[in-house]
Amino acid sequence: MVRLRLDLAYDGTDFSGWAKQPGRRTVQGEIEGALGRILRLAEPPALTVAGRTDAGVHARGQVAHVDLDPGALGALDGRDRRRGAGGEAPEPGSAPELTELAEFDERLSAMRRRLAGVLPPDVRVRLVTVAPEGFDARFSALSRRYAYRISDAPGGVDPLRRREVVWYNRPLDVDRLNEAAAALLGEHDFAAFCKRREGATTIRELQRLDWVRSEGLVVATVTADAFCHSMVRALVGSLLPVGEGRLPVDWPGGVLARAVRDSGVHVAPAHGLCLEEVRYPGAEELARRAAETRRVRTLSS
């Protein structure tokens, strides 16, 4: 088997999230179906993703991997193999004999082209590469970086950005947002900001949470080693009433310390959130990182 890394982007508006669900349109379902189609497989291959995004959440820097029998890539021969890199058919007898490696690389390029032709326009596979040994899209990741975009302009959101920007109808103070966010950084039990799942830990390391005004928007950058279900949107939702002055700056930190879900924490709308980047260690550290991540985490002393 060969493991391939897929770098992905999608507009989450019309998807019921990443994870495949019966009777629902999902990002995973669309990509797996497209792979099965272009590779002519009896059953679509299974994708493993860096982070499952909720319904309505977007991604520019999503990463997934898929394990395939190298022979399955033979389905990409034919039209793509007969054409040159620029898409024009070569002169008869002019094409050199391909080495095995070059042939494999050509098939990966063909895979990306074919996927672009069969996938709907709201999801793209930006890059297909052979994954290094030990790579796991989910467990090898060092961090995930999200951005949450808000407009607090009195007139509302630019109509051309309405799918990725949330309108907040009260002015926000970025200094108050940043002061409150600072108390949430570090390794904590984020149970107050997560939907609990049986057997899953809610301990995470929040590495970055800060706000800036940029291009007329208020933008939060949120980075952690991993996120539990609805965590980013709940963190944002806890900070917004502080930013408008309705709650004190120390309120989100108090919610975190109590480690129980607070009815005052409202989950921010999904469409303002975008997965921007997933970071991985060097090739020599991938397997070790995956093994470390799989261990159930407890708070360090």
C-alpha positions as a printed Julia matrix, in Angstrom:
301×3 Matrix{Float64}:
   0.0    0.0     0.0
   1.07   3.59   -0.6
  -0.07   6.43    1.65
  -0.93   9.68   -0.12
  -1.26  13.1     1.49
  -4.07  15.3     0.17
  -4.07  19.05    0.82
  -7.64  20.32    0.69
  -9.75  23.47    0.62
 -13.53  23.82    0.77
 -16.42  26.21    1.28
 -18.38  24.56    4.09
 -21.65  26.41    3.46
 -23.51  23.57    1.77
 -21.86  20.67    3.62
 -23.07  18.87    6.74
 -19.5   18.98    8.03
 -16.49  16.84    7.16
 -17.54  13.4     8.43
 -19.53  11.08    6.19
 -23.18  10.71    7.26
 -25.98   8.69    5.65
 -28.24  10.84    3.5
 -26.18  14.01    3.99
 -23.73  15.85    1.78
 -20.31  15.91    3.44
 -16.77  16.84    2.39
 -15.47  13.34    3.16
 -18.26  11.75    1.15
 -17.62  13.95   -1.9
 -13.85  13.34   -1.97
 -14.04   9.62   -1.26
 -16.7    9.23   -3.96
 -14.56  11.17   -6.46
 -11.5    9.03   -5.67
 -13.51   5.84   -6.13
 -14.78   7.13   -9.46
 -11.47   8.2   -11.02
  -9.65   5.08   -9.74
 -12.54   2.8   -10.78
 -12.71   1.13   -7.38
 -15.55  -1.14   -6.29
 -15.64   0.67   -2.92
 -14.45   4.26   -2.29
 -11.22   4.46   -0.25
 -11.37   5.77    3.32
  -9.84   9.15    4.18
  -8.25  10.08    7.52
  -8.41  13.82    8.19
  -6.38  16.19   10.36
  -9.47  17.77   11.93
 -13.17  17.11   11.45
 -14.87  20.42   10.75
 -18.51  21.04   11.69
 -21.34  21.88    9.32
 -20.77  25.29    7.74
 -17.07  25.57    8.71
 -14.6   26.29    5.89
 -11.02  25.17    5.24
  -8.07  26.5     3.27
  -5.42  24.26    4.83
  -7.11  20.93    5.59
  -5.0   17.76    5.29
  -6.05  14.13    4.85
  -4.38  10.85    3.94
  -5.55   7.81    2.02
  -3.96   4.35    1.68
  -4.13   2.83   -1.8
  -2.84  -0.19   -3.63
  -0.3    1.3    -6.08
  -1.94  -0.76   -8.8
  -5.11   1.3    -8.4
  -3.27   4.29   -9.82
  -3.07   2.45  -13.13
  -6.6    3.67  -13.77
  -5.07   7.11  -14.27
  -3.15   5.94  -17.35
  -4.54   6.51  -20.8
  -5.53  10.02  -21.78
  -3.26  11.7   -19.17
  -0.3    9.44  -19.98
  -0.62  10.21  -23.7
  -0.47  13.97  -23.16
   2.51  16.11  -22.3
   2.84  18.21  -19.13
   1.21  21.16  -20.88
  -1.82  19.12  -21.88
  -0.88  18.81  -25.58
  -0.4   15.4   -27.21
   3.29  14.78  -27.96
   4.58  14.14  -31.47
   4.55  10.43  -32.4
   7.74   8.76  -31.18
   8.96  11.92  -29.39
   8.05  10.99  -25.79
  10.96   9.49  -23.84
  10.57   6.26  -21.88
   9.35   7.12  -18.39
  11.25   5.88  -15.36
   9.17   4.22  -12.65
   9.41   7.28  -10.35
   8.52   9.76  -13.08
   5.6    7.55  -14.09
   4.31   7.52  -10.51
   4.65  11.31  -10.22
   2.74  11.68  -13.48
  -0.07   9.56  -12.11
  -0.32  11.76   -9.01
  -0.54  14.84  -11.23
  -3.21  13.08  -13.24
  -5.09  12.31  -10.03
  -5.24  15.99   -9.13
  -6.41  16.95  -12.62
  -9.07  14.25  -12.67
 -10.31  15.22   -9.2
 -10.64  18.84  -10.34
 -12.82  17.6   -13.16
 -15.22  15.49  -11.07
 -15.41  17.32   -7.72
 -18.01  20.08   -7.21
 -16.62  23.64   -7.21
 -16.94  24.08   -3.41
 -14.2   21.52   -2.66
 -10.7   21.31   -4.16
  -7.76  18.93   -3.76
  -4.9   21.39   -4.03
  -2.01  18.92   -3.85
  -1.44  15.14   -3.88
   1.92  13.8    -2.65
   3.38  10.55   -1.33
   3.34  10.8     2.47
   6.64  10.29    4.3
   7.02   7.13    6.36
   5.18   7.45    9.68
   2.85  10.21    8.48
  -0.69  10.24    9.89
  -2.82  13.23    8.92
  -4.58  13.23   12.3
  -2.12  11.96   14.87
   1.15  13.37   13.46
  -0.06  16.97   13.53
   1.66  19.43   15.86
  -1.06  22.07   15.66
  -4.14  23.35   13.86
  -4.61  27.05   13.15
  -8.08  28.55   12.67
  -9.25  32.07   11.86
 -12.61  33.48   12.92
 -13.78  36.54   10.96
 -16.3   39.1    12.23
 -17.63  42.4    10.95
 -18.98  44.83   13.55
 -19.7   47.49   10.91
 -23.08  49.17   11.54
 -24.19  48.47    7.98
 -23.48  44.74    8.11
 -21.19  42.38    6.19
 -19.93  42.95    2.66
 -22.38  40.81    0.62
 -19.47  39.24   -1.29
 -18.06  37.89    2.0
 -21.3   36.89    3.67
 -20.43  33.17    3.58
 -17.2   33.57    5.58
 -17.79  36.61    7.81
 -20.2   36.88   10.75
 -21.94  40.18   11.48
 -21.87  41.29   15.11
 -24.23  44.19   15.6
 -22.34  45.85   18.45
 -18.88  47.46   18.33
 -16.05  45.29   19.65
 -13.02  46.46   21.66
  -9.99  44.47   20.46
  -7.96  45.34   23.58
 -10.64  43.84   25.84
 -10.85  40.75   23.63
  -7.09  40.2    23.86
  -6.95  40.8    27.61
  -9.67  38.2    28.2
  -8.14  35.73   25.72
  -4.75  35.78   27.47
  -6.22  33.99   30.51
  -7.22  31.03   28.32
  -3.76  30.23   26.93
  -1.82  27.14   27.96
  -2.68  23.53   28.77
  -6.05  23.22   30.52
  -9.13  21.09   30.76
 -11.4   22.88   28.28
 -14.53  20.98   29.35
 -16.37  24.31   29.71
 -15.88  24.96   25.99
 -16.34  21.46   24.52
 -19.19  19.12   23.79
 -18.3   16.03   25.78
 -17.82  12.71   24.0
 -17.73   9.4    25.8
 -14.17   8.31   26.51
 -12.59  11.46   25.01
 -10.37  13.86   26.94
 -11.03  17.61   26.91
  -7.45  18.53   27.87
  -5.82  20.66   25.19
  -2.93  23.1    24.85
  -4.18  26.44   23.53
  -1.06  27.93   21.96
  -2.46  31.15   20.5
  -5.66  33.17   20.78
  -5.47  36.8    19.74
  -7.53  39.38   17.9
  -6.67  42.1    15.35
  -8.55  44.56   13.17
  -7.64  43.8     9.57
  -9.21  45.02    6.32
 -12.29  46.25    8.15
 -12.81  42.97   10.03
 -12.15  41.77   13.57
 -10.17  38.53   13.16
  -9.3   35.95   15.81
  -6.38  33.57   15.25
  -6.72  30.39   17.31
  -4.02  27.71   17.43
  -3.85  24.54   19.55
  -2.27  21.12   19.4
  -5.82  19.83   18.86
  -9.41  20.98   19.4
 -12.37  19.16   20.85
 -15.87  19.42   19.39
 -17.11  23.05   19.06
 -14.16  24.37   21.1
 -13.05  27.23   18.83
 -16.57  28.56   18.34
 -17.3   28.32   22.07
 -14.09  30.21   22.91
 -15.04  32.94   20.45
 -18.59  32.98   21.79
 -17.34  33.48   25.35
 -15.16  36.44   24.35
 -17.59  38.45   22.22
 -19.76  39.73   25.13
 -16.51  40.82   26.81
 -15.46  42.65   23.67
 -18.72  44.61   23.59
 -18.41  45.45   27.32
 -21.38  43.41   28.52
 -19.29  41.0    30.65
 -16.1   41.62   32.66
 -12.68  40.78   31.21
 -12.07  37.99   33.75
 -15.33  36.13   32.98
 -13.99  33.67   30.32
 -11.08  32.74   32.61
 -13.53  32.0    35.4
 -15.58  29.76   33.11
 -12.41  27.85   32.16
 -11.45  27.35   35.83
 -14.86  25.87   36.7
 -14.44  23.25   33.92
 -18.2   22.79   33.44
 -20.34  23.99   30.56
 -21.76  27.44   31.34
 -25.11  28.52   29.91
 -23.57  31.95   29.32
 -21.2   30.54   26.7
 -22.89  30.78   23.31
 -21.29  28.92   20.41
 -20.45  31.41   17.66
 -21.93  30.79   14.16
 -20.09  28.22   12.04
 -19.61  30.24    8.86
 -17.11  32.67   10.41
 -14.63  29.86   11.08
 -11.94  28.61    8.69
  -9.18  26.02    9.16
  -6.15  27.83    7.8
  -3.21  25.5     8.47
  -2.16  22.14    9.92
   1.49  21.92   11.01
   3.58  18.73   11.09
   7.07  17.94   12.39
   9.97  16.88   10.19
   9.83  13.45    8.57
  12.04  11.87   11.24
   9.59  12.9    13.99
   6.28  11.92   12.37
   5.93   8.42   13.85
   7.01   9.54   17.33
   4.53  12.4    17.27
   1.71  10.06   16.2
   2.48   7.65   19.05
   2.62  10.51   21.55
  -0.71  11.97   20.4
  -2.5    8.63   20.69
  -1.87   8.49   24.43
  -4.77   9.67   26.59
  -3.68  12.97   28.05
  -3.92  14.15   31.65
  -3.02  17.55   33.04
   0.65  17.85   33.99
   1.49  19.0    37.52
